[in-house]
Amino acid sequence: MALYLVTGGCGFIGSHLCAALAARGDAVRVLDDLSTGSRDNLLPGAELLQGDVADAALVRSAMQGVAGCFHLAAVASVERGVQDWLGTHRANLTGTIAVLDAARAGRVPVVYASSAAVYGEQHILPIAEDAPKRPLSAYGADKLGCEQHALVAGHVHGIATLGLRFFNVFGPRQDPRSPYSGVISIFCDRLARGEPVTVFGDGGQTRDFVHVADVVAALLAGLDAASTAAPVLNVCTGRATSVLDLAHAIAAACGRQADIRHAPARAGEIRHSLGDPTGARALLDLEPKVGLRQGLEEVVGWLARGRPGLAAEAAAREPVT
């Protein structure tokens, strides 16, 4: 049994990763400050170190004895980056450097979350990994900085890393009440309750929605692909869905008609974001397995069950004796 560190392990993606590690027989240590993650999502039996990922001493302690590190802790809100530029920078970039620095002693491989936000607005689609990097937010700039420091980690310190540029991740446990949630969880929540949804602009903007199970598969496979060359890959489907089509698909999954209200377009919003999954397919031997319709039905079902966290879901699966 190997022990793995998951930073942000009480969050949306992190909790799914922890469950997958446990399912294959691994032990899990979680580092999370619970600012956006929830204790309800802590894997039963996992060790929790509650604290700041930018706390170098705490991260060094968390890294002791682990076979690998999955670094997911971050402040992903673009708006939070506007309001608290320095604070989000500390969590997102200083936190990553703290993780890489702690990995030096034991040469611990690190798979870390980057983001499609590093690309900004692109005119050539789909977006391949070598596309120009034009981040339009502090979050995107910090994630690009993480990639640059991963290069330093490999070149100077001999640390094997792999960065994964997540596109629009969705799935159960993405809290629709959180200001950090994506459009799918918010639309699912409102349409399931028969409430209208707000579409900004004409709704023709498109996104590449990737299910959390496919993201977890990339994270797990990524540990073996980590190297001192610091590769970075897109995690996406290569399929675009407009916001309007998404709203109608979610309404269908809820058994309702979509009640759509339009609001003025948001300034600076990227019109089209579509990733090229070729790199991940080649290096990780992965294909997305969960389609949008199936994934939407899972989210609607999770909402219908009362939004259980990982701990509650694990308890519900325990056999009755």
HELIX and SHEET records of a PDB file:
HELIX    1   1 PHE A   12  ALA A   23  1                                  12    
HELIX    2   2 ARG A   39  ASN A   41  5                                   3    
HELIX    3   3 ALA A   56  MET A   63  1                                   8    
HELIX    4   4 VAL A   78  GLN A   83  1                                   6    
HELIX    5   5 TRP A   85  HIS A   89  1                                   5    
HELIX    6   6 ARG A   90  THR A   94  3                                   5    
HELIX    7   7 GLY A   95  ALA A  103  1                                   9    
HELIX    8   8 ALA A  116  VAL A  118  5                                   3    
HELIX    9   9 ALA A  138  HIS A  157  1                                  20    
HELIX   10  10 VAL A  183  ALA A  192  1                                  10    
HELIX   11  11 VAL A  212  ALA A  225  1                                  14    
HELIX   12  12 VAL A  243  CYS A  254  1                                  12    
HELIX   13  13 THR A  278  LEU A  284  1                                   7    
HELIX   14  14 LEU A  292  ALA A  304  1                                  13    
HELIX   15  15 LEU A  310  ARG A  317  1                                   8    
SHEET    1   A 7 GLU A  47  GLN A  50  0                                        
SHEET    2   A 7 ALA A  27  ASP A  32  1                                        
SHEET    3   A 7 LEU A   3  THR A   7  1                                        
SHEET    4   A 7 GLY A  68  HIS A  71  1                                        
SHEET    5   A 7 VAL A 110  SER A 115  1                                        
SHEET    6   A 7 THR A 161  PHE A 166  1                                        
SHEET    7   A 7 VAL A 232  VAL A 235  1                                        
SHEET    1   B 2 ASN A 168  PHE A 170  0                                        
SHEET    2   B 2 PHE A 209  HIS A 211  1                                        
SHEET    1   C 2 VAL A 197  PHE A 200  0                                        
SHEET    2   C 2 ILE A 260  ALA A 263  1                                        
SHEET    1   D 2 THR A 206  ARG A 207  0                                        
SHEET    2   D 2 THR A 241  SER A 242 -1                                        
END                                                                             
